[in-house]
Amino acid sequence: MRSRLLLALAGLGLACGTSSPLDMCTVATPAGVLNVASSDPGASCASFAPEVSTRVQQYLGWRTVNLSGWTLEVVPAGSIGGNHGGMTYFSQQLVHVEGQGGQLRVFVHELEHVRLGPDSENHCGWAPFAAWELQETGLDETSYDVTSCEDASGEK
C-alpha cells in the first residue's frame, strides 16, 4: 500500500513539476481519509498530521467538504511563488501548502477551494468565507472579494 501511495504521489509531483515527496502518511478526518506528504525537509508527516486534523475540523465548522481521493503536500516555505502560501490543483486532486512553521493556516483557505471547485480560482463571492477565515485563523483575505469580483467582471 505504501509503495502504491509513493508511486501515486511521485506521479502527482511530476505532473505539477514542483515537488518530490520525502515523507508520507494518511490522516483520518471527519471529511475523509487524506493522503498527506511532505517535501519540506524539516517537516515530517508525523509532526504535522495532528495540525492537519485540527485544520480540517476547524473548516468543518464553516462547511462540509469531501477529502476522499485528495492529497495534501506540505512544501518548503517560499516554494509556491507569488503571494501564495497554498495552491490547489484540481486535475490532480492535490493541495500544496507551505509549511508555515507547522501552523498550516492556509490549508483552511485551500479547503474552501476544494469545496467550491475549479471556478473558485478568482475568489469572487468569498466575502462571507473571508470574514469567517479572519475570525478563525487570523488570515485577513477580506480584500479578495472586492478586487477579485472587479477583475472577474471586467469592471473597476
Backbone torsions as a table, in degrees:
resi	resn	phi	psi	omega
1	MET	NA	-48.1	-179.2
2	ARG	-61.8	-38.0	179.7
3	SER	-68.5	-36.0	176.2
4	ARG	-66.1	-40.3	177.4
5	LEU	-63.7	-42.6	178.3
6	LEU	-59.9	-44.8	178.6
7	LEU	-64.2	-42.1	179.4
8	ALA	-64.1	-43.8	179.9
9	LEU	-68.4	-38.1	176.9
10	ALA	-62.8	-39.7	176.9
11	GLY	-64.3	-38.6	177.5
12	LEU	-63.5	-42.4	179.8
13	GLY	-62.9	-40.4	178.2
14	LEU	-67.4	-37.9	-179.7
15	ALA	-63.9	-36.0	-179.9
16	CYS	-88.6	-18.1	177.5
17	GLY	68.8	24.3	-174.3
18	THR	-127.4	-11.0	-171.7
19	SER	-154.8	164.0	168.0
20	SER	-141.6	107.3	-174.6
21	PRO	-57.9	138.1	177.9
22	LEU	-100.8	-28.3	-172.8
23	ASP	-144.3	135.9	-177.2
24	MET	-135.6	151.5	173.6
25	CYS	-159.4	177.2	172.5
26	THR	-120.2	147.0	179.1
27	VAL	-124.1	120.0	176.5
28	ALA	-80.5	124.7	178.9
29	THR	-128.5	164.1	175.3
30	PRO	-63.2	-16.0	179.7
31	ALA	-95.5	4.7	-179.9
32	GLY	120.9	165.9	178.0
33	VAL	-75.9	128.4	-176.8
34	LEU	-112.5	125.7	171.7
35	ASN	-74.8	132.2	-177.3
36	VAL	-127.7	134.9	-179.9
37	ALA	-135.6	158.7	175.4
38	SER	-131.1	128.7	169.3
39	SER	-112.0	11.1	175.7
40	ASP	-90.9	111.0	-174.6
41	PRO	-55.3	-26.9	-178.8
42	GLY	-91.0	3.7	-175.0
43	ALA	-128.9	111.2	175.6
44	SER	-87.8	154.2	179.5
45	CYS	-58.1	-42.6	-178.9
46	ALA	-60.8	-31.6	-177.4
47	SER	-74.8	-30.1	-178.2
48	PHE	-111.0	-2.1	178.5
49	ALA	-57.1	-41.6	177.5
50	PRO	-62.0	-35.4	178.9
51	GLU	-69.0	-35.8	176.1
52	VAL	-59.4	-48.9	179.9
53	SER	-61.3	-42.0	178.6
54	THR	-62.5	-43.6	-178.3
55	ARG	-68.5	-36.5	176.4
56	VAL	-65.0	-45.3	178.8
57	GLN	-60.5	-40.7	177.9
58	GLN	-60.8	-46.6	-179.7
59	TYR	-62.1	-37.4	-178.9
60	LEU	-63.7	-15.9	171.1
61	GLY	-70.4	-17.6	177.9
62	TRP	-95.1	-59.9	-176.9
63	ARG	-151.3	167.2	173.3
64	THR	-86.6	155.0	177.5
65	VAL	-151.3	146.4	178.1
66	ASN	-104.3	114.2	-178.0
67	LEU	-99.0	2.1	179.4
68	SER	-58.6	128.1	179.3
69	GLY	88.8	-6.9	-179.1
70	TRP	-91.2	154.1	175.9
71	THR	-125.9	135.3	171.4
72	LEU	-105.9	128.6	174.0
73	GLU	-119.9	124.5	174.7
74	VAL	-87.0	122.4	-175.7
75	VAL	-114.2	161.0	-179.7
76	PRO	-61.8	148.4	178.0
77	ALA	-56.1	137.7	178.1
78	GLY	81.9	1.7	-175.7
79	SER	-86.8	-17.0	-178.6
80	ILE	-80.6	-36.7	177.4
81	GLY	91.8	168.4	-178.1
82	GLY	63.3	-147.1	179.7
83	ASN	-107.0	35.3	-173.9
84	HIS	-112.4	139.7	172.3
85	GLY	-106.0	-1.8	179.8
86	GLY	-158.0	159.7	179.5
87	MET	-153.0	139.0	179.5
88	THR	-112.6	128.0	179.4
89	TYR	-111.9	100.7	-172.1
90	PHE	-67.3	-39.9	-176.7
91	SER	-65.8	-23.9	177.8
92	GLN	-103.1	-1.7	-173.6
93	GLN	48.6	53.3	-174.0
94	LEU	-130.5	133.4	174.1
95	VAL	-117.0	125.9	171.7
96	HIS	-101.0	133.6	175.5
97	VAL	-136.2	132.2	175.8
98	GLU	-70.9	143.9	-172.9
99	GLY	-53.3	-38.2	175.7
100	GLN	51.1	39.2	178.3
101	GLY	63.6	26.9	177.4
102	GLY	86.0	0.6	-177.2
103	GLN	-79.7	-36.7	178.8
104	LEU	54.8	32.3	-179.6
105	ARG	-60.2	-37.1	-177.3
106	VAL	-67.6	-20.4	178.7
107	PHE	-57.9	-36.4	178.7
108	VAL	-60.4	-42.4	177.4
109	HIS	-61.7	-44.4	-179.2
110	GLU	-66.9	-29.5	175.4
111	LEU	-63.5	-32.9	176.2
112	GLU	-66.3	-38.0	175.0
113	HIS	-62.8	-43.8	179.3
114	VAL	-58.1	-45.2	-178.6
115	ARG	-64.3	-43.2	-173.6
116	LEU	-83.7	-25.6	178.7
117	GLY	93.7	-177.7	-173.2
118	PRO	-59.1	-27.4	-179.2
119	ASP	-73.4	-1.6	-178.6
120	SER	-86.8	1.1	-174.1
121	GLU	-56.7	-34.1	-176.3
122	ASN	-85.8	-3.7	177.5
123	HIS	63.9	10.8	179.7
124	CYS	-67.3	132.0	-178.9
125	GLY	88.3	11.2	-175.4
126	TRP	-90.5	5.7	-175.4
127	ALA	-53.9	-47.1	179.3
128	PRO	-62.5	-42.8	178.3
129	PHE	-64.3	-43.4	-178.3
130	ALA	-60.3	-39.0	177.9
131	ALA	-65.8	-43.6	177.5
132	TRP	-63.9	-45.2	-178.6
133	GLU	-59.9	-41.6	178.2
134	LEU	-61.7	-45.3	-179.7
135	GLN	-65.4	-41.4	-173.9
136	GLU	-83.4	-36.6	-173.2
137	THR	-116.9	-15.5	-176.5
138	GLY	85.3	-2.5	177.4
139	LEU	-80.8	124.9	-178.8
140	ASP	-101.2	98.7	177.5
141	GLU	-119.8	28.5	-177.1
142	THR	-68.0	-19.5	178.5
143	SER	-78.4	-16.0	179.9
144	TYR	-52.7	-49.0	-171.3
145	ASP	-61.8	-45.8	-178.4
146	VAL	-63.7	-53.1	-176.1
147	THR	-72.1	-37.1	-177.3
148	SER	-72.6	-34.3	178.1
149	CYS	-69.4	-37.1	175.6
150	GLU	-63.6	-44.8	179.2
151	ASP	-63.3	-41.0	-177.7
152	ALA	-67.6	-34.0	-176.9
153	SER	-89.8	-14.8	-176.2
154	GLY	83.6	1.0	179.4
155	GLU	-94.7	145.9	177.8
156	LYS	-130.2	NA	NA
